[in-house]
Amino acid sequence: MAITTRQYLRFYSKDKDGRVKLRKLFKMALNEDLITEQEYWLLIYAYAECRMVDNICAKLAICQKTYHIILNQALIKINYTICKLDKVYTL
């Protein structure tokens, strides 16, 4: 069974080294214009800092419905980034 993007990000968010790797991944996606600034901060708060949804919504001044919409879009884009990097490293 294949691992989902959410499971991948949760796995790496469990320890300090993993959270550093996630920050690098998110920063790389931002620098390549694959994700927006808002998506970047949402991913940082959700996975690199492991904050609660209410806290993230207050920090970004968005409602929970918007949070879930943005998160789903960001996860699709991060999945693309991970697949892209995987292809680069396997060549």
C-alpha positions in Angstrom: 0.0 0.0 0.0 1.3 3.4 -0.9 1.9 6.1 1.7 -0.1 9.3 1.3 1.3 12.8 1.4 -0.3 13.4 4.8 1.2 10.3 6.2 4.6 11.2 4.8 4.5 14.7 6.3 3.2 13.4 9.7 6.0 10.9 9.8 8.7 13.5 9.3 7.0 15.9 11.8 7.6 13.5 14.7 11.2 14.6 15.4 13.4 17.6 15.2 15.5 16.4 12.2 12.3 15.5 10.3 10.8 19.0 10.9 14.0 20.6 9.6 13.7 18.5 6.4 10.1 19.5 6.0 11.0 23.2 6.3 13.6 22.7 3.6 11.0 20.9 1.4 8.4 23.7 1.9 11.0 26.4 1.3 12.1 24.7 -1.9 8.5 24.5 -3.1 8.1 28.2 -2.3 11.3 29.2 -4.1 10.2 27.3 -7.2 6.8 29.0 -7.1 5.0 25.7 -6.7 3.2 26.9 -3.6 2.0 30.3 -2.5 3.2 32.2 0.6 -0.1 31.4 2.4 0.2 27.7 1.6 3.8 27.8 2.8 3.0 29.2 6.2 0.0 26.9 6.6 2.3 23.9 5.9 5.0 25.2 8.2 2.5 25.7 11.1 0.7 22.4 10.5 3.6 20.1 10.0 6.9 21.8 11.0 5.5 23.3 14.1 2.6 20.9 14.8 0.1 23.6 15.7 -3.6 23.1 16.1 -6.1 24.1 13.4 -7.6 26.9 15.5 -4.2 28.3 16.2 -3.3 28.3 12.5 -6.6 29.8 11.5 -6.1 32.7 14.0 -2.5 33.2 12.9 -3.4 33.3 9.2 -6.7 35.1 9.7 -8.8 32.4 7.9 -11.7 30.2 8.8 -11.5 26.5 9.2 -13.2 25.8 5.9 -10.7 27.9 4.1 -7.9 26.2 6.1 -9.0 22.8 4.8 -9.3 24.0 1.2 -5.8 25.6 1.2 -4.3 22.6 3.0 -5.7 20.2 0.4 -4.3 22.3 -2.5 -1.0 22.7 -0.8 -0.8 18.9 -0.2 -1.3 18.3 -3.9 1.5 20.7 -4.8 3.8 19.2 -2.2 3.1 15.8 -3.5 4.2 17.0 -6.9 7.4 18.5 -5.4 8.2 15.2 -3.6 7.6 13.2 -6.8 9.8 15.7 -8.8 12.6 15.4 -6.2 12.3 11.6 -6.2 12.8 11.5 -9.9 15.9 13.7 -9.7 17.5 11.6 -7.0 16.8 8.2 -8.7 18.4 9.2 -12.0 
